[in-house]
């Protein structure tokens, strides 16, 4: 496929947990599920997806969005309490207790 103005295919990958950002129950969400974030972080993530869609419409930009629930990588900071996998592994290797905070029902 030829793209106008030298535009190529792009991918967007973002981490997003559904529960804290929407008013919908926790569980499996389909591709057709409404996206109604209730916090600025979720709104910013969704805005990126909307901009990608706009560029597809205006310029034919081919894009994919991956909503990765709990990414893990070698550069992930464990001191910020972000990313359960990295934090849990770090604490386990250091023989420290693993804290899990539950959301009230």
Secondary structure, DSSP 8 states (H G I E B T S, - for coil): ---GGG---EEEEEE--HHHHSSS-SS---TTS-----SHHHHHHHHHHHHHHHHHHHH---EEEEEESS---TT--TTTT--HHHHHHHHHHTT----------
